[in-house]
Amino acid sequence: MAASATLHCLTGCATGEIVALVVATAVGLGALASIPLALALAFVFGFALSSLPLLRSGLAVGVALKTVVLADTISILTMEVVDNAVVLLILAPCTRGWSTPPSGGGWAWPSWLPTPRPTRSTG
């Protein structure tokens, strides 16, 4: 039951994160503005899916929700911190486009991406 609840928690958290990124992109939110939405949806989906195996095993709704909140809050929070750090440090700089050179001392520009170079005029 614990393995099933963990898998459901991970799936729910990832689903909430993906839904948040899709919604944020659709409404034109930037990476920083999408974080609160991602956090909220990750917790909602994570708690909801983690509750399913507990409810199927016969636990009452209140007991299942209390168990899930106590067991999964730290896990979801840790996953969200790591995921949103990746979004801010790697994905957000990539959205500037190739015409904008990297800034911030280069630490935020992923080393595996080529650095855009200005084009030389032949005039």
C-alpha positions as CSV (number, residue, x, y, z in Angstrom):
1,M,0.0,0.0,0.0
2,A,2.9,2.4,0.8
3,A,4.5,1.8,-2.6
4,S,1.2,2.4,-4.4
5,A,0.6,5.6,-2.4
6,T,4.1,6.8,-3.2
7,L,3.6,6.1,-6.9
8,H,0.3,7.9,-6.9
9,C,1.8,10.9,-5.0
10,L,4.7,11.2,-7.6
11,T,2.2,10.8,-10.5
12,G,-0.1,13.4,-9.0
13,C,2.6,15.9,-8.3
14,A,4.1,15.5,-11.8
15,T,0.6,15.8,-13.4
16,G,-0.1,19.0,-11.4
17,E,3.2,20.5,-12.5
18,I,2.6,19.7,-16.1
19,V,-1.0,21.1,-16.0
20,A,0.3,24.2,-14.4
21,L,3.0,24.7,-17.0
22,V,0.4,24.2,-19.8
23,V,-2.0,26.7,-18.2
24,A,0.8,29.2,-17.5
25,T,2.0,29.0,-21.1
26,A,-1.6,29.3,-22.5
27,V,-2.3,32.5,-20.5
28,G,1.2,33.9,-21.1
29,L,2.6,33.7,-17.6
30,G,6.4,33.8,-17.2
31,A,8.4,31.1,-15.4
32,L,8.4,33.0,-12.1
33,A,4.7,33.7,-12.2
34,S,3.9,30.0,-12.9
35,I,5.5,28.8,-9.7
36,P,2.5,29.4,-7.3
37,L,0.2,27.7,-9.8
38,A,2.5,24.8,-10.1
39,L,2.8,24.5,-6.3
40,A,-0.9,24.6,-5.8
41,L,-1.7,22.0,-8.5
42,A,1.1,19.7,-7.5
43,F,-0.3,19.5,-3.9
44,V,-3.9,19.1,-5.1
45,F,-3.1,16.4,-7.6
46,G,-0.5,14.7,-5.3
47,F,-2.8,14.6,-2.3
48,A,-5.8,13.5,-4.4
49,L,-4.0,10.6,-6.1
50,S,-2.2,9.6,-2.9
51,S,-5.6,9.2,-1.2
52,L,-6.9,6.7,-3.7
53,P,-5.1,3.6,-2.5
54,L,-5.8,4.5,1.1
55,L,-9.5,5.0,0.3
56,R,-9.6,1.7,-1.6
57,S,-8.1,-0.1,1.4
58,G,-11.1,1.0,3.5
59,L,-9.8,4.1,5.4
60,A,-12.3,6.9,6.1
61,V,-11.9,10.0,4.0
62,G,-10.8,12.1,6.9
63,V,-8.2,9.6,8.1
64,A,-6.9,9.1,4.5
65,L,-6.5,12.8,3.9
66,K,-4.8,13.4,7.3
67,T,-2.4,10.5,6.5
68,V,-1.6,11.8,3.1
69,V,-1.0,15.4,4.3
70,L,1.3,14.1,7.0
71,A,3.1,11.7,4.8
72,D,3.4,13.6,1.5
73,T,3.8,17.3,2.3
74,I,7.6,17.1,2.7
75,S,8.0,14.9,-0.3
76,I,5.9,17.2,-2.6
77,L,7.6,20.3,-1.3
78,T,11.0,18.9,-1.9
79,M,10.0,17.8,-5.4
80,E,8.6,21.2,-6.1
81,V,11.7,23.1,-4.9
82,V,13.9,21.0,-7.2
83,D,11.5,21.2,-10.2
84,N,11.0,24.9,-10.0
85,A,14.7,25.5,-9.6
86,V,15.2,23.6,-12.8
87,V,12.5,25.7,-14.5
88,L,14.1,29.0,-13.3
89,L,17.7,28.1,-13.9
90,I,17.5,26.1,-17.1
91,L,14.2,26.6,-18.9
92,A,13.5,30.3,-18.3
93,P,16.8,31.4,-19.9
94,C,16.0,29.3,-22.9
95,T,12.7,31.2,-23.5
96,R,14.6,34.4,-24.3
97,G,15.1,33.3,-27.8
98,W,18.3,33.1,-29.9
99,S,18.4,36.8,-30.6
100,T,19.0,37.7,-26.9
101,P,22.4,36.9,-25.6
102,P,22.8,35.2,-22.2
103,S,23.2,37.4,-19.1
104,G,23.7,37.1,-15.4
105,G,27.4,36.2,-15.6
106,G,26.6,33.1,-17.7
107,W,25.7,31.0,-14.6
108,A,22.0,30.7,-15.7
109,W,22.7,29.8,-19.3
110,P,22.8,26.0,-19.8
111,S,26.3,25.0,-20.8
112,W,24.9,22.4,-23.2
113,L,23.2,25.1,-25.4
114,P,25.2,27.0,-27.9
115,T,25.7,30.7,-27.1
116,P,23.9,33.0,-29.7
117,R,26.4,35.0,-31.7
118,P,25.6,38.4,-33.3
119,T,25.5,38.3,-37.1
120,R,28.1,40.3,-38.9
121,S,27.0,42.7,-41.5
122,T,28.6,42.6,-44.9
123,G,27.8,46.2,-45.6
